């Protein structure tokens, strides 16, 4: 019994842990080192190309009017037809004509340069037949005539808010107004402006032969950077709208009783809206085009090195793009006309018709006038390529929002050896953990 007890004590002493002693595990610690490598691959991007026609100007969620050095743009729309006759009473089989008394136009300015001073918006009458086939040149004579109305947006913004009870009851919010009766309502910290114009029948004539359709064009001027973007029917509640005020007469059917007059109103939104600009969008060339109208996208194909799939892990991936010097080194326009360039993965490579994937890509904000090299983070996308060989190793460069402005950016393609797109990769060799 004494021997057994002594043996137990010896074993217990041998297993005692010394917490203050330094670690020593030569049999279990891996023998390698973590080595991070950083390389710019300049030849793995190839067969990149551009395609145009994805979104037309009349399909966009906004339309731009501008008067800038190098480009002019006019927003325009044609209102839907209006009723010209109405049944005076429910169940009547005969109708009576309506008579328009006045109208109120609502426009929503969704974007502008807040640094712009003396910004004016002018409205012009254009043909009710205006559609997507019209060009800047064909509509230019109508903008040479006198405007049917104009308003200083800068002046309206400088005026005090009207907050009395009657105003709040009628408008539902505070307003700013000028001596001509123009009304301004602001939203989102004055980022979005809603403008109201009251027209008489001379300014906005109701032509029965045209079914009450009306065409209007918008032109902006300013001391500098005259550019403003307006909502369209694709933007829902930000679309232009016309409220027609009219009356009609219910004929007397009882002798000695005077005819009764009914005053009502109806709203009409555009059946067509868009914008024209000059000079027109330049044809596609050997460079990678993004943006413009109709919108252009660029398909960029990448050949993944085999060693990155087999034994390395991607730490970071960035695509490098150099703005092309021809036809323009950078998107032109007002500083407020910045837009986002999105790099989005595709489901399969079908060229111009490649369907976009819902996976994550990367983005960068482009500012007109900037000629800096552009870098877009693509880490998640390239990691997916490295782990799944069934994924198409390509992505599409597109503008967001598309076709709302004439702004466009072009990057050098793989056909320009000195400035071709490149992929900047940071990667690490998989760690060789030891075995016990």
N, C-alpha and C positions, 0 to 999 in steps of 0.2 A: 504494500500500500504506500509506503514512503517513497518507493521508486517511481510509482505512477504519478504521485503528486509532484515530485521534482521535475519529471518530464513535462508535465503540463505547464509548469512555471517557466521552463526554458522556451517552450514554443510561444507562449504569450509574450515573452520579452522580445523574441525575434520579430514579431509582427507589430511592434509599437511604432507609430508614425511620428516623425520629427517634423513638426510644422514649420520650424524656423530654418530647416536645412534647405539649400538651393536644389532646384529640380535637376534630375539626372535620369534621362530616359533614352539612351542611345539606341535601344532596340525598337522604339516605337516612333520617334520623330522622323519626318521625311527628310531626305538628304538634299533636295533641290532648293532653289530660291525662286521667289516670285519676280518675274522680269516683265515689266510693262513696255510694250513696243508701240511706237507712234509712226504712222506712215501715211503719205498722201499718194493715192493710186490715181494716176493720170490717164491710164489706158483701159481701164475696165468699163468705162462708160462708152457705149458705141451704138450705132444705129438709132440715134436720137432724132426726132423729127417733130414738126409742128403741124397742127390741123386747125382750120377755122370753120365756124358755123354752128357752134354748140348752142349759143343763146343769141337771138336777134335783139336789136334795140327795142322793138315793140313787145318783147317778151320779158323785159327786165323789170325789176321791182322799183326802179327809179329812172329819172331822165334828167340830163344835165343841160343847163343853159350857161354859156360862158362867153366872155369877150377878153381873150388873153393874147399875149404876144405869141404869134405863131398858130393860133387856132381860135375859131369862133364856133359856137354851138347854140342852137335854138331848140328849146323844148316845145312840144306841140301836142294837141289832142283835138279830137272831133267827138262831140257829145252824141249820145244815143238819141234816136228820134223821140219826139214828144207827141202825146195825143193831140189831135186837132179838133175832135168833137167828143161829146159826152152825152150819155142818156140822162136827161134832166131828173127823171124819177126812176126808182127801182121798178123794173118790169116794163118800162117804156120800150117800144120798138123803133121809135124815131130818136134822132140825136140832134143836138144843137151845137153850134160852133163855140169854141172857147176864145177868150180875148185876153192876151197876156198884158199885164199891167207893168211888171218889172221883174227883175231876177237878181239872185245873189250867188256869186261864184265863190267857192272855197278852194284854196290851194294850200298844200302842206309842203313847206320847205324843210326837208329832212337833213340837209347838210349845207353848210356854208363856211367860209373862212371868217372867224370872229374878229380877225385883225383888219378885215376890209373896212374901209371908210367910204361914206357916201354911196352906199349900195342902193341902186334903183332897179325896180322890176317894171317892165313895160309889156303891155298886152296888145296883140295885133290880131286882126281878123284874117283868117286864112280860108281857103276853099273847103267846103264840106266834103269834097271828094278826096281830100288828102289821105294817103295811106303809106304803106311801107315802100312803095315804088317811087315816092317823091325823094328828091335829092336837095341838098343845100341850095344849089343853083336854081332849081325850079321854084323854090319857095322864097328865095331872096327878095324878089320884087315886092312881095306883100309886107316885108319888114321895112321897106323903104317908104311906105305910106305912113300917115300919122297914126300913132297908137290910139286905141279906143279908150285906154286908161293907163295910168302909171302911178307908182307909189314909191316914196322913199322909205325903204325898209329901215335904214339907219335912223331916220327921223322918228319913225314909229317906235323903235326900240328905246329912244331917248325920252319919250314922253311918259308922264306919270301914270300909274295904274289907276283905273276907275273902279272903285269898289263899293259904290252905293248899292242900296237894296234893290232898286229897280234894275240896275245892270246885272246884278247877280241873278235876279229872277228871270230876266230875258235871255242872258247868255249862259248862265250856269257857272260862270267863272269871271275872274277879273279880266279886263281888257285894256288895250291901249288904242287910241284912235286919233286921227288927225282932222283938220278942218274940212277935208273933202269927204269925210265919212268912212274912210278905210278903217278896218278893225283888225287888230293883231291879238292873238292869244298865244301864249308860250307854254311849253312843256319841257320836262326833263332839263331843268335849270337853263331854260332858254336855248337849248340845243335844237329843239324842233319848234318851228314857227308855223302857225296857221293863220293865213291871211284871208280876209273877206272883202269882196268888191260888190257894191250895189250898182246895178245897171238899169238904165231906162230902156225903152224900146228902140231908141236911136242907137245906143251903144251896142246893145245885144238884140237885134231885130228878130222877131219870131216869124219865120217864113213858112207859111202853110205848105207851099209847094215842095219845101225841103223837109217836111214833117217835123219842123222845129229843130232840126239838127243845126249845130253851130260849131265852127272851127276856130280855135284860138291858138296863137303862138306866143311863147314867152322869151323875152330877151332881157339880159341883165347888163348893167353898166356899173362902174365904180372907179374910184381913184386908182386902184390897183387890185390885182387878183380878183377880177369880177367873175365869180363862179358860184352857182347855186344849183342844188339838186332837189328835185321834187318827186313826191310819191306818185305811183302809177296804179292802175287797176289791179296789178299783180301784188301790190302792197296792201290791199284791203282798205282799211279805214283811212289811209293816207292818200287815196286817189282823189283827183279833182272831182268836184261835183257842182252842179248848177241847180239851184232851187228856183223853179219857175212859179211866180205868183200870177194867178189868172182868175177870171170870173166867167160865169155863164148865166144865162137867163132861163128861168122856168116860166114858160108862157102861161098866161092866165086862161083858164078854161071856163071861168064863171064871169059873166058880164058884170062890169063895174069894179072888178077886183084887179088891182095893178099887178103886173108881172113881178116876180121875185128874183132877186139877184143873189147868186151864191159865189162867195169868194173862197178859193181853195189854193193849194200849192202842191207841187210834185217835184221830186228830185230826179235828176238824170246824171249818170256817170259816163265816161268816155266809152265809145265802142272801139276807138283806136287811140293810142298814145305812144309817144316815142320822142326821138330827137334826131336832128340832122346836124352835121358839123363839116367844117372845111379847114384844112385839107382832109380828104377822106383817108381812111386807114390804108397804110401802105401794103402792097402785096407781100405774101410770105416769101422769105428768102432762105438762105442756108442757115440762118440763125434760129434760135428757139424763141418763139413769140408767145407771150402770155398777156391776155386781156384784149382790149380793143372791142370794136363792134363790126360785124358779129364777133362773138368772143372766140379767142384762140387759146388752145391748150397745147402743151408740149409733152410728148411721151419720151421718157428717158429710160433706156435699158441698161442694166448693169450685169456684167459677167463676174460672179462671185469666185474669188480664188479658192481652189480646192482645199488648201491648207487651213483656211479660216473655218471651214466646216468640220475638218477632221480633229484638230488638236488645239484650237484657240477659242477663247471666249471674247466677245465684243464688249468693250467697256464703253466706247462712245463712237458715234458715226455722224459725220457732218458732210453734206454735199456743198461743194464750192462752185459758185456760178459767177461769171464775169460779164457785166453788162456790155452789150455790143455797141461799137461806136457808130454803126450805120444800120438803120437810118437815123437813130437817135441814141445817144449814150444813156439816156434815162427817160423815164416817162415824163412827158411835159404836162403842165397844168398848174392849178393853184395848189399851194401847200395843203389846203383842205381836201384835195382830191387824192389823198393817200389811199392805198388799197392793200389788201393782204394777198400774198402769193402762197397758195397751199400746195404742198407735196403730198399726194394721196396714193396709196397702193392700189393695184388693180387685181381683179379676180383672175383674169386670163388675158394674154396678149393677143388682141385682135386689131392691132393698129389703131386707127382713128376711132373705132367703135369699142375699144377696150372698156369693159364695165368696171366702174370704180368699186373698190372694196370698202366695207365699213370700218376697216382697221385703222389704227392710228398712223399718222404721218408726221409732218412738221409744217411750220408756217413762218413767214417773216413779213413785216409791214414795209411796203415800199413807199418812199416819199418822192414826189416829182422833183427832178433836178439832181437827185443823188446819183453818183456814178461809182459808189463804193462797191467792192466785191461783196457778193451776197452769200451768206452761210445759213443753211437750214438744217436743223437738228433732225436726224433720222435714226436715232439709236434703236428704238423699239422695232422699227421696220427692218433694219439690217440684221438685228438679232433673230428676228423671225426667219429671214432668208437663210441664216446660218444653221438653224436647227430643223427646218422643214424644207426638204429639197423639192417638194411638190408645188411650192409657192412661186408664182411668176416674179422674177427678180427685176421688176420695173416699177416706175411710179410716174404719175402725171402731175405736171405743174399747171395750175389753173388760178385764175383770179377770183377773189371774193370781195364784194359781190360782182357778178359777171354782167357785162354789157350795160352797166348803169352810167358809164362815162366813156369818153374817147381815150382815156389813159391806157397806155400799153407799155410793156417793158420787153426788151429782147436781150437774150443772153447768147454768148458765143456757144456754138455747138462743138461736137467732136471733130467737125471738119475744119476747125481752126486750131492747129496743133499747139500754138503758143498760149492760147486762152481757153482751151477746151474745158468742159466740166470735169471736176475731180471729186473723189471721195476720200475724205480725211478720216482715217480709222485709228482708234486706240484700242489695242487688244493685248491679251495676256495668255501665255501658254498654260493649259490646264495643269494644275498642281499634282505632282506625282506622290500622293500620300502613300506612306509605308504600310506594311502588313505586319500584324503581331506575330 
